[in-house]
Amino acid sequence: MRIETVAVHAGVQVDPATGAVTPAIHPSTTFERDPDGSFPHGHIYARSSAPNRAALEASLTALEGGADAVAFASASAATSAVFLSLAPGDHVVAPVDAYYGTGKLLREIYAGWGLAATFVDMTDLGAVEKAVRPTTRLVWAESPSNPLWKVSDLSRIGAIARAAGARLVVDNTTATPILQSPFKAGADLIVHATTKYLGGHSDVLGGIVVARERGSLLERLRTIQTAGGAVPSPFDCWLVLRGIRTLPYRVRAQSEHALKVATFLDAHPRVERVHYPGLPSNPGHEVARRQMAMFGGMLSVQIHGGAETAMAVAAKVRLFTRATSFGGTESLMEHRASIEGPGTTTPANLLRVSIGLEHPDDLIEDFSQALA
Ligand SMILES: *Cc1c(COP(=O)(O)O)cnc(C)c1O
């Protein structure tokens, strides 16, 4: 089946009790036992499993082509679960430009727990290879990466991980299952912030880990989910599943529009540099063409001048909302260095842009007046 069909149907069926076409939200925390003690519908207590969560997990499993998925209350909880599946003394190789919260978890929480981490530029395969130690159990990759949308070669990173006897985990949030299939590149686990494109409407926080195969790692993640308890609510799961139904069409439009906006900005005299893997001049373009179906809805732009000049542009746009996060229907713009604070390596004149579903010509006209 094609991914559009999977997005509409996986995890969703007409309710046999009512004929309802749209899935119900089941807030029940507890489920009835048969007289013989069995649970005919498979659910006992909502921390262990629940109908809306099972539906969401089935959908992501099908979208990524995995064996099973484990949903969490946020991607940070999902990321944390992956690190908890390791043991103190283990070593992780992670991208220096990993999602801010992922780096923070490793540095400020798991380091104290005994997990060692080396942060490298994942576009430099030699650096990845050099970072591997005998205790390396996990290589974490994220492509395209925030906020410069650098593209790393997942197949080759996967080969390095395999040779080291380590697992490859790919945070596939920015690419989504529509543009990139990390299991084909050898990933063992895929992590998503369902908060972004999967939910797609900036109204739900969630995370999920999809496992390529059944086995002890998946079981460990399931135990961390059910015993740890950082589970998403039925309504959260329902919202994400609703978002997924239109995911392929949203992501394709956002990718198409992002390329148009990036091309416009790239030719603008007030623009110093555009970071978008879809531009042929981008250093990651060739790998992105091999690895991705399209180039995604995220781009960053550096305006000639400093932080004030960039912030003046962000103050002048009318259609872009100045806010963090991404993947919703509305376009967002963010002055990245000020949100990252002191010590950031993000250029002071950089604006990060999430392309929504507005007409691309309106977005281009808005940028045009803001840059005038
Ligand atoms: C937003 C994001 C996360 C964290 O998601 P939360 O649901 O806010 O915890 C992790 N990885 C990437 C790439 C993200 O963009």
The ligand as a MOL file (V3000), in Angstrom:
LIG
                    3D

  0  0  0     0  0            999 V3000
M  V30 BEGIN CTAB
M  V30 COUNTS 15 15 0 0 0
M  V30 BEGIN ATOM
M  V30 1 C 10.5700 19.2500 19.0600 0
M  V30 2 C 11.5930 18.1970 18.8730 0
M  V30 3 C 11.8590 17.2590 19.8800 0
M  V30 4 C 11.1960 17.3190 21.2320 0
M  V30 5 O 9.8180 17.2400 21.1590 0
M  V30 6 P 8.9020 17.4430 22.4690 0
M  V30 7 O 7.6290 16.7670 22.1090 0
M  V30 8 O 8.7780 18.9190 22.6630 0
M  V30 9 O 9.5850 16.8170 23.6250 0
M  V30 10 C 12.8100 16.2750 19.6180 0
M  V30 11 N 13.4550 16.2160 18.4410 0
M  V30 12 C 13.2270 17.1010 17.4600 0
M  V30 13 C 13.9950 17.0060 16.1930 0
M  V30 14 C 12.2980 18.1220 17.6460 0
M  V30 15 O 12.0960 19.0150 16.6810 0
M  V30 END ATOM
M  V30 BEGIN BOND
M  V30 1 1 1 2
M  V30 2 1 2 3
M  V30 3 2 2 14
M  V30 4 1 3 4
M  V30 5 2 3 10
M  V30 6 1 4 5
M  V30 7 1 5 6
M  V30 8 2 6 7
M  V30 9 1 6 8
M  V30 10 1 6 9
M  V30 11 1 10 11
M  V30 12 2 11 12
M  V30 13 1 12 13
M  V30 14 1 12 14
M  V30 15 1 14 15
M  V30 END BOND
M  V30 END CTAB
M  END
